[in-house]
């Protein structure tokens, strides 16, 4: 499984309130949530993001409230993967549960810039910065997590069994 896209770059402590502001939590519709994704940290995100694009952040991505809406909004906006130095524990779990690939890789977090074209091989955990010609070894997903992501989330995976 692979992903390839243009990078949107953010810093430390991107919390769930800026990923999907609380004022939009009256909806659980992924398409509706996507229209407000990242708007409190990057007003133009929803107008610039394309299917397959990638978010790269620094430490503690997804901190704050334990809302499942945050990874749902990111995935529904078309983002194929989030790479960060570290993730908040509950965001990490929610992302996998809804089938959003995420990879912890401090070196990639520091070596990838906004606008870079990046390719990710989820089977090996390799991250290739096609713009700069560099590569980084991220944490590969265990086989069972790859199955959950390929099924588009834990519920779909369980229903397929």
C-alpha positions as CSV (number, residue, x, y, z in Angstrom):
1,X,0.0,0.0,0.0
2,X,1.4,3.4,-1.0
3,X,0.4,7.1,-0.8
4,X,1.8,10.0,-2.7
5,X,1.0,13.7,-2.4
6,X,1.9,17.3,-1.7
7,X,2.7,18.3,1.9
8,X,0.9,20.6,4.3
9,X,3.3,21.3,7.2
10,X,2.4,22.2,10.7
11,X,4.3,22.6,14.0
12,X,4.0,21.2,17.5
13,X,0.8,20.6,19.5
14,X,-1.8,20.7,16.7
15,X,-4.8,20.0,18.7
16,X,-8.2,18.5,17.8
17,X,-9.8,21.9,18.2
18,X,-7.9,23.4,15.3
19,X,-8.2,20.1,13.2
20,X,-12.0,20.4,13.5
21,X,-13.3,23.2,15.6
22,X,-15.9,22.4,18.3
23,X,-18.5,24.6,16.7
24,X,-18.8,22.1,13.9
25,X,-19.2,19.0,16.1
26,X,-23.0,19.1,15.7
27,X,-22.4,17.0,12.5
28,X,-20.9,13.6,12.2
29,X,-21.1,13.6,8.4
30,X,-17.5,13.2,7.1
31,X,-18.2,15.4,4.0
32,X,-19.5,18.2,6.2
33,X,-16.6,17.9,8.7
34,X,-14.1,18.0,5.8
35,X,-15.3,21.4,4.7
36,X,-14.0,22.8,8.1
37,X,-10.9,20.7,8.4
38,X,-7.9,22.7,9.7
39,X,-9.7,26.0,9.3
40,X,-8.6,27.5,12.6
41,X,-4.9,26.9,11.8
42,X,-4.9,27.2,8.0
43,X,-7.9,29.1,6.6
44,X,-7.1,28.0,3.0
45,X,-6.5,24.3,3.7
46,X,-9.8,23.0,2.4
47,X,-9.5,25.0,-0.9
48,X,-5.9,23.8,-1.5
49,X,-5.9,20.2,-0.4
50,X,-6.2,17.5,-3.0
51,X,-7.0,13.8,-2.7
52,X,-3.8,12.0,-1.7
53,X,-2.1,15.0,-0.1
54,X,-0.1,14.5,3.2
55,X,0.0,16.4,6.5
56,X,3.4,16.6,8.2
57,X,3.7,17.9,11.7
58,X,6.0,18.0,14.6
59,X,5.4,16.8,18.2
60,X,2.1,15.8,19.8
61,X,-0.2,16.0,16.7
62,X,-3.9,15.5,17.6
63,X,-3.6,16.5,21.3
64,X,-6.6,17.8,23.2
65,X,-10.1,16.4,23.1
66,X,-10.5,12.7,22.3
67,X,-12.9,13.4,19.4
68,X,-13.0,10.9,16.6
69,X,-14.2,13.8,14.4
70,X,-10.6,15.0,14.0
71,X,-9.2,12.1,12.0
72,X,-12.5,11.7,10.2
73,X,-12.3,15.3,9.0
74,X,-8.7,14.8,7.8
75,X,-9.4,11.6,6.0
76,X,-12.6,13.0,4.4
77,X,-10.7,16.1,3.2
78,X,-8.6,13.7,1.1
79,X,-5.5,13.5,3.1
80,X,-3.8,10.1,2.5
81,X,-1.5,10.1,5.6
82,X,-0.3,12.2,8.5
83,X,3.4,12.0,9.4
84,X,4.5,13.5,12.7
85,X,7.3,13.4,15.2
86,X,4.8,12.1,17.7
87,X,1.0,11.7,18.0
88,X,-1.3,12.1,20.9
89,X,-2.2,8.6,22.1
90,X,-6.0,8.9,21.6
91,X,-5.7,10.5,18.2
92,X,-3.3,7.7,17.1
93,X,-5.9,5.1,18.1
94,X,-8.8,7.0,16.6
95,X,-6.9,7.5,13.3
96,X,-6.2,3.7,13.0
97,X,-9.8,2.9,14.0
98,X,-11.2,5.0,11.1
99,X,-8.6,3.9,8.6
100,X,-6.4,7.0,8.4
101,X,-2.7,6.0,8.0
102,X,-0.4,7.9,10.4
103,X,3.4,7.4,10.8
104,X,5.7,8.6,13.5
105,X,9.1,9.6,12.1
106,X,11.0,12.5,13.7
107,X,13.5,12.7,10.9
108,X,10.8,13.0,8.2
109,X,9.0,15.6,10.4
110,X,12.2,17.7,10.4
111,X,13.3,17.0,6.8
112,X,10.1,17.6,4.9
113,X,8.7,21.1,4.1
114,X,5.4,22.5,3.0
115,X,4.8,21.9,-0.7
116,X,7.2,18.9,-1.0
117,X,6.0,15.9,-3.0
118,X,6.2,12.8,-0.7
119,X,5.6,9.1,-1.3
120,X,5.0,6.6,1.5
121,X,5.3,2.9,1.3
122,X,3.2,1.6,4.2
123,X,4.5,-1.9,3.9
124,X,8.1,-0.9,4.7
125,X,7.5,2.4,6.4
126,X,9.8,4.2,3.9
127,X,9.0,7.8,3.3
128,X,10.5,9.4,0.1
129,X,10.7,13.1,-0.3
130,X,10.6,13.2,-4.1
131,X,11.2,17.0,-4.1
132,X,14.5,16.8,-2.2
133,X,15.6,13.3,-3.2
134,X,15.8,12.2,0.5
135,X,14.3,9.2,2.3
136,X,13.4,8.4,5.9
137,X,12.6,5.1,7.7
138,X,9.3,5.5,9.5
139,X,7.6,2.9,11.6
140,X,5.9,0.3,9.3
141,X,2.4,-0.8,10.2
142,X,2.0,-4.3,11.6
143,X,0.1,-6.5,9.3
144,X,-3.1,-6.4,11.3
145,X,-3.1,-2.5,11.3
146,X,-2.5,-2.6,7.5
147,X,-5.6,-4.8,7.2
148,X,-7.7,-2.3,9.3
149,X,-6.5,0.6,7.1
150,X,-7.1,-1.2,3.8
151,X,-10.6,-2.0,5.1
152,X,-11.2,1.8,5.7
153,X,-11.4,1.3,9.4
154,X,-11.9,-1.1,12.3
155,X,-15.7,-1.5,11.9
156,X,-15.4,-2.4,8.2
157,X,-12.5,-4.8,9.1
158,X,-14.6,-6.6,11.7
159,X,-17.6,-6.7,9.4
160,X,-15.5,-8.4,6.7
161,X,-14.4,-11.2,9.0
